[in-house]
Amino acid sequence: MSAFIVLGAQWGDEGKGKMTDYLAEKADVVVRFQGGNNAGHTVEVGEKQYKLHLIPSGILYPEKLNVIGNGVVVDPKALLDEIDYLEGLGVKVTPKNLIISDRAHLIMPYHKALDKAKEQARGKNDIGTTGKGIGPCYTDKAERCGIRVCDLMHTEVFKEKLQENINAKNSVLSKLYNAETFDFDEVCKEYIAYGERLRPYVQDISVNVYNQIKAGKNVLFEGAQGTLLDIDYGTYPYVTSSNTIAGGVSIGAGIGPTMINSAVGIAKAYTTRVGKGPFPTELLNEMGEHIREKGHEYGVTTGRARRCGWLDAVILKTAARISGLTSFAVTKIDTLAGIDKLKICVGYKFNDKIIDYVPASLEDLALCEPVYEEFDGWDDSVASARSYEELPENAKKYLKRIEELTDTKISIISVGPRRDQTMDVNSL
């Protein structure tokens, strides 16, 4: 049996959707274990492009089982819209290839309203949320007043919990934020209709996934966002509201850690991030703009421009340590083609010392100065490579140095957005 994790090793947007799609060919089951529709994955198959937010990337293989785990917060309208979107592109979505955890928490309309109201109230200290209601939904989960998918399957239970929440949230929205409130009957009618449509997809996914692994099936656990957006180990408070690292799999999918064999960290050949917070290797110049435009570095969910910088091996080493990564998959080395001189950050100069980890304090991280090693670049022929041997020598040197700096092998290399622009170079 084989169970392995695919997760982001930077600030998200590393190409997890493409890599999950690529690795899903070898998997029988693909499980999403955290996050919500604030995440976005783009997968290109031939001339078609698919933008996914909640449904696992394995949905593009009709014979695979796709699972939305209990660690995911589910906006039922967004999920049903995504199902309709995929159906419109010829992708069949049924309870035979998609199941949803009965323990997953539901994003309600008041969560989205609170998300936007809180963000607006923060003013210049805003976090940069997507406004999708993710944080407030996880807040209710921790406060033990959340509404779960299983509640939606029992109409009277759902109505009782919704009434309590509507009363409480309307009071906060009106009195604290002077915002619009919600009508119980309208929300109740809307969500009960969602529940009836989703009912065939709902089951205890922990039991299902456990049985799949025990039966010798290959199970892929798909993460959203990235390591430095983890609620505990990310650049807090500019993080998401869930655990994006490998440890989040056991909680978000109900599977013990001893059942997982390997963890693959997806990393761009450079670094990007969205929103506020320190970014030691950020390029606030023409080079940063060049990487952004060539790499099409704009968010799938928000359309926001991503900040771009040189590859930060300190971040990758931190990701490898925290998640116990067994290998890296490096994407978008084609974006760096044509640049004469490239740099990798190999350490941070902090308080007259060189450190190789990301400090907890944002104030300390802001004082960290990147220590660089310089490399000769490569040309656009890299995009036509279909094996490691065909890569330009300078690209091989660059990749080899990543392995040395992180003490972690590279298992997969991507030289473009399509499936056929991906190559295996080592076992997972």
N, C-alpha and C positions, 0 to 999 in steps of 0.2 A: 504494500500500500504506500501511497505517496501523497503527502499534503504539504503544500508550499505557499509562501506568502509573497505577494508583490506589493511593494509600498514605495512611496516617494522618499528620496534621501535628501531633499533640499527643502525649498519653501513651496512645494507643489508645482504643478504645471510641467513636470519632468517628462511627460510622455507615457504615463501609466496606462492610459486607455489603449494606445497602440500596442504597448508591451503585453498588456493583459489579453488583448485580441490575439496577438502572436502566440502567446503561451497557452491560450485556451484551446488551441488545436491539439495540444497534448493532454488536456484535462477533460474530465467527464463532468465536473461540477465547478461552477464559478460562484464564489460567495463574496458579497459586499458586506463588510463588517462594521462600518462606522460612517459618520457624516450624513449629509442630506443632499438636497438638490442645489446646495451652494457650490458643489463641485461640478466640474465639467470635463468630460473626456471626448476627444475627437479621434475617430478611427476612419482611416481611408482604406477602402477595399476596391481595387481597380480604379475606376473613374468616379466611384461613389464615395461620398463623405457622410459620416453619421456622427451626430452630436448627442452624447449621452450624459445624463445627470444623476439618475437614480438607478436605472437598470444596469446590471453588470455587463461588461463588454463582451462576455461570452454569448450574449443573445444573438450575435451575428452568425453563430453556428447553430443551425436548427436542431441538431441532435444533443446539444449540451443542456444540462440543468442549470438554471441561474437562480441564485438565492439572495434575497434581501434580508439581512440578519437583524437581530434584536437591537444591535448597537446603532443601527441606522434610524434617524428620525424621518418619518415619511409624511410628505405632503400628498394626500390622496389625489387631489386635483392635478398636481404636477405629474404624479405617477401615471394617471390615466391619460393625460395629454401626451406623455412620452410613449405610452403603448400605442396610442392612435397615430402618433408621428411615425413610429417604426412600421406599423401596419401600412401606412401610406407609402412607405419606401419599399414595400414588399417583404418586410421581415415579420414572420408570423410569431405572435406572442400569445401563448395559451398557458393554462395551469400545468401543462405537461413540461414546459421549458422555463417557467418562472414561478417561484413560490415566495411568499412573504411571511416573515415571522409574526406570529400572533402576539409576541411580546414587544414588538417595535412600538415606539411612541409616535403619536400623530401630531403633526404640525397643524395648528388651528388658525383661523383668520386673526384671532387676537394675538397670537405669537408674532405674526408678521407686523401687525400694527404696533406692538410694543417694541419690536426690534427697531423699526424706523423712528419711533418716538424717542427711545432711549439714545439712539445714535445722534439724532438732531439735538437733543438736550446736552450731549457731551460737547457740542461746539467744536472748538479747535482740538479738543482732546478725543475726537472720535476715533474708533478702532478701525473703521473701514469695512464694516460688515456688508454682506450682500443684501440685507433686508429681507431674507427669505424666512426668517423666524427660527433659525437653527438654535441660536443661543437661548432665547426664551423657552423653547421646547425642552432643551436639555436642563434648563433651570427648573422647570416644573417636574421633570423626571427626578432630579435630586431632591426637590422639596416634597416629593411623593404625592403630588396632586395632578400628575399627568394623566392623559387619556391614551390607552394603548389600543392596538388593532383588535385585540380580543374583546375589549369593551365595546367596540363598534359592532362586533358580531352579536351583541346582546342589547337590543334596542332600549329596554328599560334602564339597564345599567348605564348605557351611554347617555341617555337623557338626564339621569340624576347627576352624573359627573359633569356633564356639559353645563347644566344649570348652575352648579356651584362655581364652576370656573368663569362662566359668563358674568355672574354677579361680582365676583372678586376682580376680574380683569377690567370690566366696565368702570368700576369704581376708580381703579388706578388710572385708566386712560382718561377719564373725564376730570378727575380731581387733581391729578399730578401733572398730566401732560396736556390738558385741555384738548384732547383728541376725540374723534368720533367713537361711538360705542357700537355694540353689536346686538342684533335682535335674536333672541333665543330661537324662536320658531324658524326663522330663515336659515340659521346655521344648522339647526337640527335636521331640517328637511334636506338640505344640501348634502350633509355628511351621511345620513342614512342611505341616500341614493348612491353615494360613493361606496359605502359598505356593501351594498347588495351586489354591485358590479365586481368588487374585489373579493367577495366571499370565497369563490372557487380557488383563489390563489393562496389562501391563508392556511398555515399549519405550523406545528412545532418544528422549526427548522433545526434545532439542536439535535433532536432525535434523528431526523432525516440525514443530516450531514454526518453524524456519528456512524450511522449504519452504512453510509456510502464509503466512508474510510475503512470500516471494518470489512466491507465486501471487496476491498482492494481497488476501489476507484481512485483516480487521480483528482484531487480537490485543490483548486486554486483559490486563495483568499485575496481579494482585491481591496487595497486601501485607497482612500481618497485624501486629497490635500498632500502634506509632506511632513517629514520629521520635525522641521523647525516651526510647524504649526500645531504641534502636539500641545494639549492643554497643560501638561506637566513639564515637558522638556523643550518646548518651543520658546520663541522670543516673546514671552508673556508680557503684556496682555494682548499683543498683536498676534493672536493665535486663533484656532478654531475651538469648538467646545467639546471635542472628543479626543480620545487617544488614537493618534494616527500611526503609532509605532507598532512593532510586532506584538508587544504585550496586549494590545487592544483586541487581537483576534480571539483569544480565549473568552474574553468577556462579551465581545460583540457578536460571536457566533456560537457560543456555548460549547466550545471544544477545548479539552485539556491541552496544555502546552506540550505534553509528551507525545501527542499525536502528530505534531508538526515536524517535518523533516528539514526544511530549508527556508531561507528568506532572501529574496532578491530585492536589492535597493535600486530604484530607477534614478539615474542622475543625468542631467544634461552635461554636455562637454563644456558648458559655462554655467553661470549662476543667474537666476532671475528671482524676483519676488514682487508681490503686489501690495500696495498700501504702505503704511508707515512702519518705522522701526529702523534700527541700525543695520547697515549693509556694508561690511568692511571692504568688499572688492568692487563696489558699485562704480560704474564708469559714467560720470556726468559730462560726457564730451561726445565728439563725433563718433568715436568707436562704439560707445554705448548705443547711440542711435542707429549705427550701421547694423549691429547685432540684432537690435529690436526689429528693424524693418526686414532684414534678411530672414530672420527666424520667425517672422509673423508673431511677435510676442504681444498678443492681446488676448484677454481672458475670454474663454468660451462662454462662461455664464454672464459676466458683466461687461465684456468688451473693453475693460480698462487696460491701458498700456502697462506693461510690466517693466519694472526697473531691471537693468541688465548690468552684468559685471563679469570679471574673469572667474574662472573656476576656483572654488574655495575648497581645498582638500581638508581643511580643518572641519568643515561642516560634514563632509563625507566620512571622515574618521569618526566623528561624533555619532553619526547615523549608524555606522557599522558596529560601534560599541553598544549603543542603546538597544538596538534591535537584534544584535547577534547575527548580522548579515553574513550569509555564506557566499554571496557574490554580488557584483554590480552589473546592471545593464546600462550602458552609456549611449545616450541618444544625441542626435543633432550635431554630430561632428561635421556634417556637411555645411552647417551654418557658419562655421569658423573658416571654411575654405576661402583662400584668397587673401587672408591676413598674414602679413610678412612675419610678424613676431607675436607670439602668444605668451600668456603668463598663467601660472598656477600659484595660488596662495598656499604656502607650505607651513605657515605658522602665523601667530599673532604676536606682535610686540606689545606687551602690556606691563606697565610699571617696571620698565627696564629689564623685563624677562621675556623669553619666548615661550608661549604656551601653545598647546595643540588641541585645545578643547574650547567649546563655546561657553562662556561664563553665563551664569543665571541672570545677573543684573544687566538691564539694558544700558544703564549708565556706564558699566564696565565695558560692555561690548562696543559702545560708541567710542571708547578710548583706545580700542584695539587697532593697531596699524598692521596691515597685511605685509607679510614677508614673502616676496615673490621669487620664483625661478622662471627663467625665460626659455622659450622653445621656438625653433623655426617652424613656420607654418606649412601648409600644403595647399594644393590647388583643387579646382572643382571636379577633377577626375575621381575624387573620393566617393562621389555619389553613385558612380557606376560600379564600384567594388561589390562583389557578391561573396567574397571570402576574405578571411584575415590576410591571407598571402597577397591579395590584390590591393590592399590598402597602401597608400604612400608611406614610405619609411618614416617620415617625420610624424605622421599620425600614429604609427606603431609606438614610437618613442614616447609620445605624449600619453598614450593609453597605458604603457608599461609603467610610467612614473606614477600614474594614479594608483595602480596596484601596489607599488612599493610604499607610497605614502599612507595608504589606508590598511595595508596588510590584508587586503581582500582581493580575490581574483575578479576579473571581468568575464562574465559568462556570455553576454550578448552585446553586440554593437549594432547601432542603427545609423544608416547613412542617408535617410530620407523618410518621408511620411508613410510610404506604402509598405504592405506586408513583405513584398519581395525585396525591399531595401533593408532587410534585417538579417543578421548572420549569427549563428552560434559559434562561439570560439572556445568555450569550456562547458563542462557539465554544470547544471545548477547546484 
